[in-house]
Amino acid sequence: MCKKIFSLAVFFSICIMMIFSCCETQKEEPEDKPAPVNPQTPVISTVSQTLTYKINEQAKDLTVVATVTDGGVLSYQWYNSDSLDGEYTAITNALEKDYKPDTSVAGTTYYKCTVTNTLKEKTASETSPVL
């Protein structure tokens, strides 16, 4: 009878060790980390050249090329100013990566574009060099 009790005790000990071993193995497995919630700042890689036009001459588009790798959505806002270091004003409805300048008025106008990356209701922005 002692052998049977000893055998049962060994059997239960092995079972308990296996249970604890399985629990510890599960704890050691890496947990899935959530995707980053902060959007990446857009990288502006290309901007078009500064050009000169005569009054009412057909202008070429100003273009900005920006990228992100986090799956966010890019949006654009173009600005203009009468002086290089002056205050820039948002151009109404200039919300695409391309903008065709107005050539109906004589003078020099400077342009720049702010690109915004929106990811999970958060944003990060970058502004192009002045054109």
Buried (B, 14 or more C-beta within 10 A) or exposed (E): EEEEEEEEEEEEEEEEEEEEEEEEEEEEEEEEEEEEEEBBBBEBEEBBEEEEEEEEEEEEEBBBBBEBEBEBEBBBBBBBBEEEEEEBEEBEEBEBBBBEBEBEEEEEEBBBBBBBBBBEEEBBBBBBEBB
